[in-house]
Amino acid sequence: MFQIEELQAGSRLAGRRCVAALLAALLALPVFALPALAQVPDAAPSPAKPSSVTTPAPAASSAIGSRAGQAMLTLGAQFSSDRKPIRSGLVWRVLIETADGSPPRIVARSSDAEPVFALEPGVYLLHAAYGFASGTKRVALGPQGLSDKISISAGGLSLAGSIGETPIPAAQLTFSVFVPLQGNSEGRLVVANAKAGDLIRLPEGTYHIVSTYGDSNAIQRADVRVESGQVTQATLHHRAALVTLKLVAGPGGEAFAGTAFSVLTPGGDVIREAIGAFPQVILAEGDYVLIARQEGQVFSRDFKVEAGRDRDIEVIAR
């Protein structure tokens, strides 16, 4: 009897195990089948990613795996002068108008040269920024998709400085770029503290450049024209020199530490102040007065700066 009950219990247990195994096999089918479709071997290059999409954009998705009812929007930009494609430096924004009349809302963005967006059909505003230049366009995206381009009237500007034929190290130069207004060459500041060799992307037009060599009064100015689709390279020629200030007991002597120096114009305007045994100052070509203060005593001398002639300026403590 006990054997019969044990056999019956074993049969029921085996049956339950068969049913559980069958259910597990059925449930496992979609789990293994779906990843197999998208799995990419580690050695294979990953596919090109579509343009990234902002979080608050329910209408937009990536080009790969786009939802049903979405269409593909392929974009590009070109220079307005020669229609050549712009291949770098672009920032794209796709906006959609809201029903309540509030400002358009960004639904997608990308920094690709030729982005591809998956969006629901509708009317969109496109904005392509190229440095300080930009272009906008309104498009209607249908179910069949759309490929479009935006024209931008812009060019590049690369700046440098020199003294005679000798280039000035980039670390010692800064540039400011202005848009001239009527009667004012420095009407509106566009770029501040640009470095030599930087590519500055600007709308086509004429700009006023201010170049500062060092941190004193060595300044040069020039007007430069930026053409659409071209990189304009401009070098501003400075007339300045690097001088080393010293307070010494006699010519060629050792400099006194902790000396306070003031560089003035002949009219008494302070150009630069520095403290140390031998501070270095970049000054524009011209005449100056140097005052040195050490332990309550004041010493001075006149000196002249000549373009490209770097030298020591010694004040004799007597």
SULRASUL-V382265 format. One record per pair of residues at least 24 apart in sequence whose C-alpha atoms are under 7 Angstrom apart, sorted by sequence separation. I is the first residue (numbers start at 1). J is the second residue. D is the distance in whole Angstrom. If there is no record, write none. Layout:
# SULRASUL-V382265
i/j/d
I/J/D
I/J/D
This chain:
# SULRASUL-V382265
i/j/d
204/228/5
264/288/6
265/289/6
88/113/6
170/195/7
263/288/7
264/289/5
87/113/5
170/196/5
263/289/6
264/290/6
86/113/7
96/123/7
180/207/6
263/290/5
96/124/5
179/207/5
180/208/6
262/290/6
263/291/7
95/124/6
96/125/6
178/207/6
179/208/6
261/290/7
262/291/5
94/124/7
95/125/5
177/207/7
178/208/5
261/291/6
262/292/7
94/125/6
95/126/6
177/208/6
178/209/6
246/277/6
261/292/5
94/126/5
177/209/5
246/278/5
260/292/6
261/293/7
93/126/6
94/127/6
176/209/6
177/210/7
245/278/5
259/292/6
260/293/5
93/127/5
175/209/7
176/210/5
244/278/6
245/279/6
259/293/6
260/294/7
92/127/6
93/128/7
175/210/6
176/211/7
244/279/6
245/280/6
259/294/5
92/128/5
160/196/5
175/211/5
244/280/4
76/113/7
91/128/6
92/129/6
159/196/5
160/197/6
174/211/6
175/212/6
243/280/6
244/281/6
76/114/5
90/128/6
91/129/5
159/197/6
173/211/7
174/212/5
242/280/7
243/281/5
75/114/5
90/129/6
91/130/7
158/197/5
173/212/6
174/213/7
242/281/6
243/282/6
74/114/7
75/115/6
90/130/5
158/198/6
173/213/5
242/282/4
74/115/6
75/116/6
89/130/6
158/199/5
172/213/6
173/214/6
241/282/6
242/283/7
74/116/4
89/131/7
157/199/6
158/200/6
172/214/5
240/282/7
241/283/6
73/116/6
74/117/6
156/199/6
157/200/5
240/283/6
241/284/7
72/116/7
73/117/5
156/200/5
157/201/6
240/284/4
72/117/6
73/118/6
156/201/5
239/284/6
240/285/5
247/292/7
72/118/5
155/201/6
156/202/6
239/285/6
60/107/6
71/118/6
72/119/6
154/201/7
155/202/6
60/108/7
70/118/6
71/119/5
154/202/6
155/203/6
70/119/5
71/120/6
154/203/4
155/204/6
57/107/4
70/120/4
71/121/6
153/203/6
154/204/5
56/107/7
57/108/7
69/120/6
70/121/6
153/204/6
66/118/6
54/107/6
63/116/6
53/107/7
54/108/5
63/117/6
217/271/7
53/108/4
54/109/7
62/117/6
63/118/5
216/271/7
52/108/7
53/109/6
61/117/7
62/118/5
216/272/6
52/109/6
61/118/5
51/109/7
52/110/6
60/118/6
61/119/6
51/110/5
60/119/4
59/119/6
60/120/7
59/120/6
51/115/5
218/282/7
241/305/7
50/115/7
51/116/6
218/283/5
241/306/7
50/116/6
51/117/6
216/282/6
217/283/6
218/284/4
240/306/7
241/307/5
248/314/7
250/316/6
50/117/7
216/283/6
217/284/6
240/307/4
241/308/5
243/310/6
244/311/6
245/312/6
246/313/6
247/314/6
248/315/6
249/316/6
133/201/7
214/282/6
239/307/5
240/308/6
241/309/6
242/310/5
243/311/5
244/312/5
245/313/5
246/314/5
247/315/5
248/316/5
249/317/5
132/201/6
133/202/5
157/226/7
239/308/7
241/310/5
242/311/7
243/312/6
244/313/6
245/314/6
246/315/6
247/316/6
248/317/6
131/201/5
132/202/5
133/203/5
156/226/7
243/313/7
247/317/6
71/142/7
80/151/5
130/201/7
131/202/6
132/203/7
155/226/6
71/143/5
73/145/6
74/146/6
75/147/6
76/148/7
77/149/5
78/150/6
79/151/6
80/152/5
81/153/7
155/227/6
70/143/7
71/144/6
72/145/5
73/146/5
74/147/5
75/148/5
76/149/5
77/150/5
78/151/5
79/152/5
80/153/5
154/227/7
155/228/5
162/235/7
164/237/7
71/145/5
72/146/6
73/147/6
74/148/6
75/149/6
76/150/6
77/151/6
78/152/6
79/153/6
154/228/5
155/229/5
156/230/6
157/231/6
158/232/6
159/233/6
160/234/6
161/235/5
162/236/6
163/237/6
79/154/7
153/228/5
154/229/6
155/230/5
156/231/4
157/232/5
158/233/5
159/234/5
160/235/5
161/236/5
162/237/5
163/238/5
155/231/6
156/232/6
157/233/6
158/234/6
159/235/6
160/236/6
161/237/6
162/238/6
163/239/6
161/238/7
163/308/6
81/228/6
80/228/7
81/229/6
79/228/7
79/229/5
